[in-house]
Amino acid sequence: MTEKVLMRGNEALGEAAVRAGCQAYFGYPITPQTELLEYMAYRMPELDRTFIQAESELSAINMVYGAASTGIRAMTSTSSPGFSLMQETISYMAGARLPCLIVNVMRGGPGLGNIQPSQGDYNQMTKGGGHGDYSLITLAPYSVQEIVDFVPLAFDLAEKYRLPVLMALDGLLGQMMEPVVLPDWTKPRTEPFEWALTGVGTRNKNVISSRDKNTITSLQLNAKGLEEMNLDLRRTIVEFQIEARSEIFLTEDAKIIVIAYGSVARIAKTAIQRARDNGILVGLFRPLTLNPIPTFCLQNVVTHIEPKVLVVELNSGQMVNDIFDMIPDVYFYGRVGGQIPSVGEILTRIEEVNAL
């Protein structure tokens, strides 16, 4: 039997990253993700890997840029205000086609807000928060076990599509403790990617290679060249639509479908079970990827049973706009400012929708 270990979400994520072959972590402390940085501060040196606490989030993400250019598995983590500071470099990395993992443990906003859980960064994380035409794969686990399971997937997807991959958590997921089964160890890559910077073409006489030097940059001053770069990026974004993932729960006979992700989906599951105890047929559709949003799966569920749809979020209504583009008749319930909806509140909203 596989052994289970009791771990906090932030720390479990760090251990999963180490086991997935992460060779460099750069970060800056900000609540509610600081435990991840603290965990990596002693775990990475234990394995003779790179850990740097940068002087700011700006420095941290640019260090990731440099490390990712060499083809190693690199990552950073932050919380909402810090994620905003990283947007310029994330745009550069999308343009330069560099893989990495970026974790955002979301907190209340706008501005400094507070340190309570939030999903207020949905738009920023799914639609390219920086400048230019790009978007990135965004994973949304809802348990500590899923956090652990999604980390190696995130690195694999980043390398497959040569783009940063985002992981959307909230303060609740980062801080909660649950038993987890940790993944097997993945050895760090030893053979460099063809595109990686390895010292070829420099004045280093000790570097011997038959290939030409690589150049990694998002700068393209020629308009035609920049258009070609953008079109290639767009083709990749279209390609990664196949990575859309979702979970369905009690949808076969549902008259109401609740759509939620992250920690809110866990609360919604309990509310759904209580609603069914009261004779209301409710099911859950949970996106595991916020981008690409699992459009086909959702439309298949909705077309099959034609239910009413209720979106529940920890914000004032962001994912609901994407759902509204697919399904015109959508109801919404959200809490903001770090207020977490209770099972009773979601159940009440389900009963209201059922009565309409």
C-alpha positions in Angstrom: 0.0 0.0 0.0 1.3 3.5 -0.9 2.1 5.6 2.1 0.2 8.8 2.6 1.9 11.8 4.1 0.0 14.7 5.9 1.2 17.9 4.2 0.1 21.6 3.8 -0.8 22.5 0.2 2.1 24.9 -0.3 4.6 22.5 1.0 3.2 19.5 -0.9 3.5 21.6 -4.0 7.2 22.2 -3.3 7.9 18.5 -2.7 6.0 17.6 -5.9 8.1 20.1 -7.8 11.4 18.7 -6.4 10.3 15.1 -7.3 9.3 16.3 -10.8 12.8 17.4 -11.5 12.7 21.1 -10.8 16.3 22.3 -10.8 15.8 26.0 -10.0 13.3 27.9 -7.8 13.3 31.7 -7.5 10.8 33.5 -5.4 9.9 36.3 -3.0 7.8 35.9 0.2 4.2 37.0 0.1 1.2 35.6 2.0 -0.5 33.1 1.5 2.3 31.3 -0.4 5.3 32.0 1.7 5.4 28.4 3.1 6.2 27.2 -0.5 9.2 29.5 -0.7 10.3 28.4 2.8 10.0 24.7 1.9 12.1 25.2 -1.2 14.7 27.2 0.7 15.9 24.1 2.5 14.7 21.3 0.2 16.5 22.5 -3.0 20.0 22.9 -1.4 19.6 19.5 0.2 19.6 18.1 -3.4 22.3 20.5 -4.7 19.8 22.4 -6.7 19.3 26.2 -7.1 17.2 28.3 -4.7 17.3 32.1 -4.6 15.1 34.4 -2.6 15.1 37.4 -4.9 14.7 41.0 -3.8 11.3 41.3 -5.5 8.9 39.4 -7.7 10.3 41.3 -10.7 13.7 39.8 -10.0 12.3 36.3 -9.3 10.5 36.0 -12.6 13.5 37.4 -14.6 15.7 34.8 -12.9 13.2 32.1 -14.1 13.5 33.6 -17.6 17.3 33.1 -17.5 17.1 29.6 -16.0 14.4 28.5 -18.4 16.6 29.7 -21.3 19.0 26.9 -20.5 16.3 24.3 -20.8 16.1 23.2 -17.1 12.9 22.9 -15.1 12.5 26.2 -13.3 9.6 27.7 -11.4 8.4 30.5 -9.2 5.4 31.1 -6.9 3.7 34.2 -5.7 0.3 35.7 -4.7 -1.9 38.1 -6.5 0.0 41.5 -6.2 3.2 39.7 -6.9 1.7 38.0 -9.9 0.7 41.4 -11.3 4.3 42.5 -11.0 5.5 39.5 -13.1 3.2 40.1 -16.1 5.8 42.0 -18.3 8.3 39.2 -18.0 5.6 36.5 -18.4 4.7 38.2 -21.7 8.4 38.2 -22.7 8.6 34.4 -21.9 5.6 33.7 -24.0 7.2 35.6 -26.9 10.5 33.8 -26.3 8.7 30.4 -26.0 10.2 29.4 -22.7 8.7 26.6 -20.5 8.4 27.0 -16.7 5.9 26.7 -13.9 4.3 29.8 -12.3 2.1 29.3 -9.2 -0.3 32.0 -8.1 -1.9 31.4 -4.6 -4.6 34.0 -5.0 -5.6 36.4 -2.3 -8.2 39.2 -1.9 -7.9 42.4 -4.0 -7.8 44.7 -5.9 -4.6 46.4 -4.7 -3.0 45.0 -1.5 -6.4 43.7 -0.5 -6.0 41.1 2.3 -4.5 37.6 2.7 -7.8 35.7 2.5 -8.7 33.3 -0.3 -9.8 34.6 -3.7 -10.3 33.7 -7.3 -10.1 37.3 -8.4 -7.2 36.7 -10.8 -9.2 34.4 -13.1 -9.1 36.9 -16.1 -5.4 37.7 -15.6 -4.5 34.0 -15.5 -6.6 32.8 -18.5 -6.4 35.7 -21.0 -2.7 36.7 -20.9 -2.2 39.2 -18.1 0.6 40.9 -19.9 0.8 42.7 -23.2 0.5 41.1 -26.6 -1.4 38.2 -28.2 -0.9 35.2 -26.0 -2.6 33.0 -23.4 -1.2 30.2 -21.3 -2.4 26.8 -20.0 -3.8 27.3 -16.5 -4.4 24.4 -14.2 -6.9 24.6 -11.3 -6.6 21.8 -8.7 -9.1 21.6 -5.8 -7.3 19.4 -3.3 -3.7 18.9 -1.9 -3.6 15.6 -3.8 -4.5 17.3 -7.1 -1.9 20.0 -6.4 0.7 17.2 -6.1 -0.6 15.4 -9.2 -0.7 18.5 -11.4 2.9 19.7 -10.8 4.6 17.1 -13.0 1.8 17.5 -15.5 2.5 21.3 -15.5 6.2 20.8 -16.3 5.4 18.3 -19.0 2.9 20.6 -20.7 5.3 23.5 -20.4 8.0 21.6 -22.2 5.6 20.1 -24.8 4.3 23.5 -25.9 7.4 25.6 -25.0 5.4 28.1 -22.9 5.0 28.9 -19.2 2.2 27.0 -17.5 0.2 28.6 -14.7 -1.3 26.9 -11.6 -4.2 28.7 -10.0 -4.6 28.1 -6.3 -6.2 30.2 -3.6 -5.2 30.9 0.0 -7.4 28.1 1.3 -5.7 25.4 -0.9 -2.3 26.7 -0.1 -2.9 26.5 3.7 -5.0 23.4 4.1 -3.4 20.2 5.3 -4.5 16.8 3.8 -3.0 13.3 3.4 -1.3 12.9 0.0 0.4 10.2 -2.0 3.6 11.8 -3.3 4.7 11.1 -6.9 7.7 9.1 -8.0 11.0 10.8 -8.6 11.8 12.2 -12.1 15.5 12.7 -12.8 16.4 16.1 -14.0 17.0 16.3 -17.7 20.6 15.8 -18.8 20.4 16.2 -22.5 19.7 19.8 -23.5 16.7 20.7 -25.7 17.7 21.8 -29.3 16.5 25.3 -28.6 18.3 25.8 -25.2 21.2 28.0 -24.5 24.2 25.8 -23.7 27.2 28.1 -24.3 27.6 27.3 -27.9 28.7 30.2 -30.0 30.4 32.0 -27.0 34.0 32.6 -26.4 34.2 29.6 -24.1 36.9 27.4 -25.6 35.8 24.5 -23.5 32.4 24.3 -25.3 32.6 22.0 -28.4 29.5 21.6 -30.6 28.7 21.1 -34.2 25.5 23.2 -34.1 25.1 26.9 -34.5 24.4 29.1 -31.5 20.8 29.6 -30.3 19.2 33.0 -29.8 16.3 33.3 -27.4 14.4 36.6 -27.5 10.9 38.1 -27.9 12.3 41.1 -29.8 11.4 41.1 -33.5 11.7 44.6 -35.0 10.6 43.5 -38.5 6.8 43.6 -38.8 6.6 40.6 -41.0 8.8 38.6 -38.7 6.8 39.6 -35.7 3.6 38.6 -37.4 5.1 35.2 -38.2 6.1 34.8 -34.6 2.6 35.7 -33.4 1.0 33.3 -35.9 3.3 30.5 -34.7 2.3 31.3 -31.1 -1.4 31.3 -32.1 -1.0 27.9 -33.7 0.5 26.6 -30.5 -2.4 28.0 -28.5 -4.9 26.3 -30.8 -2.9 23.0 -30.4 -3.0 23.1 -26.7 -6.8 23.2 -26.7 -6.7 19.4 -26.6 -5.3 19.6 -23.1 -8.7 20.8 -21.7 -9.7 18.7 -18.7 -12.8 18.6 -16.5 -14.7 16.5 -13.9 -18.4 15.8 -13.9 -20.2 14.8 -10.7 -23.9 13.6 -10.6 -24.7 15.2 -13.9 -26.6 12.3 -15.6 -30.0 13.3 -14.4 -29.3 16.9 -13.2 -31.8 19.7 -13.7 -29.3 22.2 -12.4 -25.5 22.1 -13.1 -23.2 24.0 -10.8 -20.0 25.1 -12.4 -17.1 25.8 -10.0 -13.4 25.3 -9.7 -10.7 25.2 -7.0 -11.7 25.2 -3.3 -15.2 26.5 -4.1 -16.0 23.3 -6.1 -15.3 21.3 -2.9 -17.8 23.3 -1.0 -20.3 23.1 -3.9 -20.0 19.3 -3.9 -21.3 19.2 -0.3 -24.1 21.6 -1.2 -25.1 19.5 -4.2 -25.3 16.3 -2.1 -27.5 18.1 0.5 -29.7 19.5 -2.3 -30.2 16.0 -3.6 -31.1 14.8 -0.1 -33.9 17.5 -0.4 -35.0 16.1 -3.8 -33.3 18.7 -6.0 -31.4 17.1 -8.9 -28.1 18.9 -9.1 -24.7 18.1 -10.5 -21.3 19.6 -10.7 -19.1 20.5 -13.7 -15.6 21.3 -12.6 -13.0 22.7 -15.0 -9.5 21.3 -14.2 -8.1 23.6 -16.8 -9.3 27.2 -16.7 -7.4 27.7 -20.0 -8.2 26.0 -22.2 -11.6 26.0 -20.8 -13.3 22.6 -21.4 -15.9 23.9 -23.8 -16.7 20.7 -25.6 -17.2 18.7 -22.4 -19.5 21.3 -21.0 -21.5 21.7 -24.1 -21.9 17.9 -24.3 -23.2 17.8 -20.7 -25.6 20.7 -21.2 -26.9 19.6 -24.6 -27.6 16.1 -23.2 -29.7 17.2 -20.2 -30.6 20.9 -20.9 -30.2 22.0 -17.3 -30.2 25.4 -15.6 -26.6 26.5 -15.0 -25.3 28.1 -11.8 -21.7 29.4 -11.7 -20.1 29.9 -8.2 -16.9 31.8 -7.8 -14.7 33.6 -5.2 -15.0 36.8 -7.2 -17.7 39.2 -8.5 -18.1 37.2 -11.8 -15.2 36.3 -14.1 -15.4 32.7 -15.3 -19.2 33.3 -15.6 -18.5 35.5 -18.6 -16.8 32.7 -20.4 -19.6 30.3 -19.6 -22.1 32.9 -20.7 -20.5 32.9 -24.1 -21.3 29.2 -24.4 -24.7 29.1 -22.5 -26.8 32.3 -22.7 -29.0 31.5 -19.6 -26.6 31.4 -16.7 -27.1 32.2 -13.0 -24.3 33.4 -10.7 -23.3 33.4 -7.1 -20.0 34.9 -5.8 -18.3 36.1 -2.7 -15.5 38.7 -2.7 -13.0 40.2 -0.3 -11.9 36.9 1.0 -15.3 35.8 2.1 -15.8 32.1 1.5 -19.3 30.9 0.5 -20.7 28.4 3.0 -22.4 25.1 2.0 -25.7 26.7 3.3 -25.3 29.8 1.1 -24.6 27.7 -2.1 -27.5 25.4 -1.1 -29.8 28.5 -0.8 -28.8 29.7 -4.2 -29.4 26.3 -5.7 -32.9 26.3 -4.2 -33.5 29.8 -5.6 -32.5 28.7 -9.1 -34.6 25.6 -8.8 -37.6 27.7 -8.0 -37.3 29.9 -11.0 
